[in-house]
Amino acid sequence: MQLEQCAVPQPAPVWADDAARFYLEGIEQSNYAERVGGLLHSLLADTDSLLDVGAGGGTLPASFLSRSAAWTAVEPNAFLADALQDLGSREGFRLQVLRAVWQQLGELSLQPHDTVLAASMCGPLEQPEVFWKYLAPLCKRRMVWSVPAQRGPRQACLSGALPAALHGEDETPAVELILKRLPSSLQPHAVHVADWTFSYRFADFSAADSWFQQRFNPACRVSTGVALRAHLEQVAVNDGPAVIIHAPKRSACLVWDFQ
Ligand SMILES: C[S@@+](CC[C@H](N)C(=O)[O-])C[C@H]1O[C@@H](n2cnc3c(N)ncnc32)[C@H](O)[C@@H]1O
């Protein structure tokens, strides 16, 4: 499949550094590496070269990839690309970080890799067919997309801690939309599921309330603010002065085998 045959992808929005920092802090306090990384270990542990698209801070490959494997990470956000570079040096990975978006994959002169991973990133939901056609030519053996599969919200890391009346999102599992949007010829060969929890520790209740008010009540409506605070009081887990908020997640790993 040639990239020239694909539809032109949409312009790429890139995360702001504060959102990236929040994500990385939270994902490192969560059981994501254990649960989703554990599943990926069973699927990809024998890889000798990995192309990791939308790599973030590298949490998942760091949990399963051999130090002898070549790891090419495509990550547009500067904060995350720097964190990833630090992780690679600190942990002794054979890592190359490319500061680019997936829409630029055709310009990067990449050789095909043994395996390709896209975990918890926007491409599969926004433009699944184009995304598949950009990634598949760069994969020799196995491609895996890890996508949200919980029935519930998926936009913000912690929106799953809220009821629908407060998060305001469509609750259809992303995996259902992705599979529906992919043509029958591009359906995955296997689907595996892992449950996990996104957890974030705030310094105190006021910091948690302030984060949720900014994110879910930007118009500062009094009734919404009161309802948000009351809900947080119910779900916040106290740990000394700190509070931890949990949001349940499910990831579906869509697998394509090319050999
Ligand atoms: C939810 S994070 C997932 C990071 C990592 N794969 C993980 O599983 O922890 C989404 C990542 O996609 C990156 N991203 C956003 N738009 C992108 C694009 N157009 N191309 C490549 N990466 C993108 C973000 O910067 C962020 O690192």
The ligand as an SDF file (V2000), in Angstrom:
LIG
                    3D

 27 29  0  0  0  0  0  0  0  0999 V2000
   -2.8690    9.5690   25.6060 C   0  0  0  0  0  0  0  0  0  0  0  0
   -1.2240    9.8500   25.0820 S   0  0  0  0  0  0  0  0  0  0  0  0
   -0.6360    8.1710   24.8740 C   0  0  0  0  0  0  0  0  0  0  0  0
    0.8480    8.1040   24.9800 C   0  0  0  0  0  0  0  0  0  0  0  0
    1.4250    6.6760   24.9880 C   0  0  0  0  0  0  0  0  0  0  0  0
    1.2410    6.0000   23.7280 N   0  0  0  0  0  0  0  0  0  0  0  0
    0.8300    5.8520   26.1050 C   0  0  0  0  0  0  0  0  0  0  0  0
    0.2110    4.8200   25.8300 O   0  0  0  0  0  0  0  0  0  0  0  0
    1.0160    6.2540   27.2700 O   0  0  0  0  0  0  0  0  0  0  0  0
   -1.4650   10.3870   23.3810 C   0  0  0  0  0  0  0  0  0  0  0  0
   -0.1550   10.7470   22.7160 C   0  0  0  0  0  0  0  0  0  0  0  0
   -0.3750   11.0260   21.3360 O   0  0  0  0  0  0  0  0  0  0  0  0
    0.4270   12.1360   20.9880 C   0  0  0  0  0  0  0  0  0  0  0  0
   -0.1530   12.7450   19.7800 N   0  0  0  0  0  0  0  0  0  0  0  0
   -1.1830   13.6370   19.6930 C   0  0  0  0  0  0  0  0  0  0  0  0
   -1.4130   13.9360   18.3940 N   0  0  0  0  0  0  0  0  0  0  0  0
   -0.5260   13.1990   17.6640 C   0  0  0  0  0  0  0  0  0  0  0  0
   -0.2700   13.0580   16.2720 C   0  0  0  0  0  0  0  0  0  0  0  0
   -0.9880   13.7310   15.3690 N   0  0  0  0  0  0  0  0  0  0  0  0
    0.7340   12.2340   15.8920 N   0  0  0  0  0  0  0  0  0  0  0  0
    1.4560   11.5380   16.7980 C   0  0  0  0  0  0  0  0  0  0  0  0
    1.2500   11.6270   18.1270 N   0  0  0  0  0  0  0  0  0  0  0  0
    0.2740   12.4500   18.5590 C   0  0  0  0  0  0  0  0  0  0  0  0
    0.3800   13.0270   22.2120 C   0  0  0  0  0  0  0  0  0  0  0  0
    1.4120   13.9950   22.2130 O   0  0  0  0  0  0  0  0  0  0  0  0
    0.5050   11.9920   23.2980 C   0  0  0  0  0  0  0  0  0  0  0  0
    1.8300   11.6760   23.5700 O   0  0  0  0  0  0  0  0  0  0  0  0
  1  2  1  0
  2  3  1  0
  2 10  1  0
  3  4  1  0
  4  5  1  0
  5  6  1  0
  5  7  1  0
  7  8  2  0
  7  9  1  0
 10 11  1  0
 11 12  1  0
 11 26  1  0
 12 13  1  0
 13 14  1  0
 13 24  1  0
 14 15  1  0
 14 23  1  0
 15 16  2  0
 16 17  1  0
 17 18  1  0
 17 23  2  0
 18 19  1  0
 18 20  2  0
 20 21  1  0
 21 22  2  0
 22 23  1  0
 24 25  1  0
 24 26  1  0
 26 27  1  0
M  CHG  2   2   1   9  -1
M  END
$$$$
